[in-house]
Every structure is written in C-alpha cells, then in structure tokens.
Amino acid sequence: MPNKRLLFLLALVLIIVIFIILVLISGVRGNNSDQVPIPTPTILPGGTSTQQKINPVQKTVIENTTQREVQTLPGLENKITLSNGEIMYTFKSPLISRKNEVLVKDNMAVFERVLVPESSKNPGHLLISDYEKTYGQPQQIIRGSHFYGNLMRTYIYADKGFAFIANPFTGDVFEVHIFVPTSVDSYIQTYGEDVNKNAPDGES
C-alpha cells in the first residue's frame, strides 16, 4: 500500500513538472511572436538632397514623385504644356499673383517652387539662418529679384538641389526652389527667371 501511494505521488509530481515545462515553453514562443521586427530604412536612389523635404510645405520629392501623383496633390489650379515638352502644374499659394509650381519631365517631378508662409506660427516658415545651419553657406548669393524687389537676394545651393529667395535684412525666406542638383549657372539659366542681376544699388 505505501508503495502504491509513493508511486502515485511520484506520478503526480512528474505530471506537474511536465505541465510547468509546457507552460514555460509556450510562454517563450508567445513572447517571440509578439515582437515586431524593426523595418530597415530604405535609402532612395542617388541620395541627393532632393530626396528630402527642403521645406515642410513642399509637395513633391524631385525625381521621385510621378506625374500621376502630382495631378492628385491638393490645391491644383492649372496645367500647362510648355514648348520644351515639360508640363507645369500650378497650385494655390499664399499670394494670388505668384503660384506654387511643379514641373514634370518624363513623367517625374523635376522642379518645384513653393512659397513660404509669412507667419512664424505656420509650418514651413523658415529663416535664412535655418538653412545655413543645416546646409552651410550657399554656393552663390545674387542680389536683385524681379518679383520681390532689388534688395532681395537669391541664395543658391545648386549642388544640393535647391535655392531660395529671401530678405537679407529680416532673414525671412519668401520662396524655395527644389530641383535636380546642377551647377549655379545651369540653375540660373533654367529656373532663375526671377534673378535680377542688373538690380540698381538703390531701393526698388
């Protein structure tokens, strides 16, 4: 009789041990299944600054945003086919007389002009110093703007794929141009229609 009781107790202990082991194993598996793998960041081809947002209100990513995507962007007002075959899309902006623009070539966005909000409370309002802290000094600064006046400046970072027009006295940025990285001369020739190199020394 004592032997039977001992065997029963041993069997009961064995069952309890097996049960505990099974619970521990299932718990480890459950913890592993709950872990979500961290995705590996995808680096866009080329790695140039145009694959970044130069300004928070920028609508496109140059050479990455397609024509179809441009056509679905909010604020679209007009579409014009230019003589060189590029398509210009104009968008609502803070100024009625100067629209935001996106140029599309070979089905991809190759240039964007975005006007910067005047109020410092709005997203996208940046100063000259903000860009200089991030990107350093521009390759060239040109005095004179056909639209904003003779005392305004165009700050050109052509090798990084952007430029902006700003007030050197207040530090306020008026608009930003984003494009495929190029030379300063090529930027001025292709997208610098506002640059007024012949601005007089006096006030506009």
C-alpha positions in Angstrom: 0.0 0.0 0.0 2.7 2.5 0.8 4.4 1.6 -2.4 1.3 2.4 -4.4 0.9 5.8 -2.6 4.6 6.6 -3.3 4.2 5.7 -7.0 1.0 7.9 -7.1 2.8 10.8 -5.6 5.8 10.4 -8.0 3.5 10.3 -11.0 1.6 13.4 -9.7 4.9 15.3 -9.3 6.1 14.2 -12.8 2.8 15.4 -14.3 3.1 18.7 -12.5 6.7 19.2 -13.7 5.8 18.3 -17.3 2.9 20.8 -17.1 5.2 23.6 -15.8 7.7 22.9 -18.6 5.0 23.1 -21.3 3.7 26.4 -19.9 7.2 27.9 -19.9 7.8 26.8 -23.5 4.5 28.2 -24.7 5.2 31.4 -22.9 8.6 31.9 -24.6 7.0 31.2 -28.0 4.3 33.7 -27.4 6.7 36.4 -26.5 8.7 35.8 -29.6 5.6 36.0 -31.8 4.7 39.4 -30.3 7.9 41.0 -31.3 7.5 43.2 -34.4 10.7 43.4 -36.4 12.1 46.9 -37.0 12.0 47.8 -40.7 15.3 48.6 -42.4 15.2 52.2 -43.7 15.0 52.4 -47.4 17.6 54.8 -49.0 16.3 56.4 -52.1 18.4 56.1 -55.3 21.1 58.8 -55.6 21.0 60.0 -52.0 20.9 63.7 -53.0 19.2 66.4 -51.0 16.3 66.5 -53.5 15.1 63.2 -52.0 14.4 65.1 -48.8 11.9 67.7 -47.8 13.7 71.0 -48.0 10.7 72.7 -46.6 7.7 71.2 -44.6 5.2 72.6 -47.2 7.0 71.1 -50.1 4.6 68.9 -52.2 6.9 66.7 -54.1 10.2 64.8 -53.9 12.2 65.6 -57.0 12.8 62.6 -59.4 10.6 60.5 -57.1 7.1 62.0 -57.3 5.3 60.9 -60.5 3.1 62.9 -62.8 0.1 60.9 -61.7 0.9 61.8 -58.0 1.3 65.5 -58.9 -2.1 65.5 -60.5 -3.7 64.3 -57.2 -2.0 66.9 -55.0 -4.3 69.3 -53.1 -4.6 72.9 -54.3 -4.1 72.1 -58.0 -5.3 75.0 -60.2 -3.9 74.7 -63.7 -1.9 72.5 -66.1 0.2 74.0 -68.9 2.3 72.1 -71.5 5.4 74.1 -72.2 7.2 74.4 -75.6 10.1 72.2 -74.4 7.6 69.4 -73.6 7.6 69.8 -69.8 4.3 70.1 -68.0 3.8 72.9 -65.5 1.2 72.4 -62.7 0.3 75.5 -60.7 -1.1 75.3 -57.2 -2.8 77.6 -54.7 -0.3 79.7 -52.7 -0.3 82.5 -50.1 0.0 85.0 -52.9 -2.6 85.3 -55.7 -0.1 86.9 -58.0 2.5 84.1 -57.6 1.5 80.5 -57.6 3.3 77.4 -56.3 4.6 75.4 -59.3 5.7 71.9 -60.1 7.4 71.0 -63.4 7.1 67.4 -64.7 9.5 65.9 -67.3 9.5 62.3 -68.5 6.6 61.6 -66.0 8.6 62.7 -63.0 8.7 66.0 -61.0 12.0 67.8 -61.8 11.3 71.2 -60.2 9.1 72.8 -57.5 8.6 76.3 -56.5 6.9 76.7 -53.1 6.0 80.0 -51.4 6.9 80.1 -47.7 4.2 81.2 -45.2 4.8 84.7 -43.8 3.7 83.9 -40.2 6.2 82.2 -38.0 3.3 80.3 -36.5 2.7 78.4 -39.7 4.5 75.2 -40.7 7.2 75.9 -43.4 8.1 79.4 -42.2 11.9 79.3 -42.1 14.7 81.9 -41.9 18.0 82.2 -43.8 19.8 81.1 -40.7 17.8 77.8 -40.6 19.1 76.8 -44.0 22.6 77.9 -43.3 22.7 75.9 -40.0 21.6 72.8 -41.9 23.4 73.1 -45.3 26.1 75.6 -44.6 26.9 78.7 -46.8 25.3 78.9 -50.3 27.5 78.5 -53.4 26.4 81.9 -54.5 24.2 84.8 -53.4 22.7 87.1 -56.1 21.2 90.5 -55.3 18.0 91.5 -57.0 14.6 89.9 -57.6 12.2 90.9 -60.4 9.2 89.9 -58.2 10.3 90.8 -54.7 12.5 93.8 -55.3 16.1 94.9 -56.0 17.2 94.5 -52.4 16.2 90.9 -52.0 18.7 88.0 -52.5 18.7 84.6 -54.1 20.6 82.0 -52.1 21.8 79.2 -54.4 22.7 75.7 -53.3 22.7 74.3 -56.8 24.9 71.2 -55.9 22.3 70.3 -53.2 19.3 70.8 -55.5 17.7 73.9 -54.0 17.7 77.7 -53.8 15.6 80.3 -52.1 14.7 84.0 -52.3 14.9 85.9 -49.0 15.2 89.3 -47.3 18.8 89.6 -46.0 17.7 92.3 -43.5 15.0 90.4 -41.7 16.1 86.9 -42.6 12.7 85.9 -43.9 12.6 83.4 -46.7 9.9 84.1 -49.4 10.0 81.1 -51.6 12.1 77.9 -52.1 13.1 76.2 -55.4 13.8 72.5 -55.4 15.4 70.8 -58.5 17.7 68.2 -59.7 21.3 69.1 -58.4 23.2 71.1 -61.0 25.6 74.0 -61.4 24.8 77.5 -60.4 24.9 78.7 -64.0 22.5 75.9 -65.1 20.1 76.8 -62.3 20.1 80.5 -63.2 19.6 79.7 -66.9 16.9 77.1 -66.3 14.9 78.3 -63.3 16.3 81.7 -62.4 13.9 83.9 -64.3 13.3 85.9 -61.1 17.1 86.7 -60.7 17.7 90.3 -61.5 21.5 90.6 -61.9 21.0 94.2 -63.2 19.3 95.5 -60.0 20.5 99.0 -59.2 22.1 99.9 -55.9 19.1 102.0 -54.8 15.9 100.7 -53.4 13.4 99.1 -55.8 
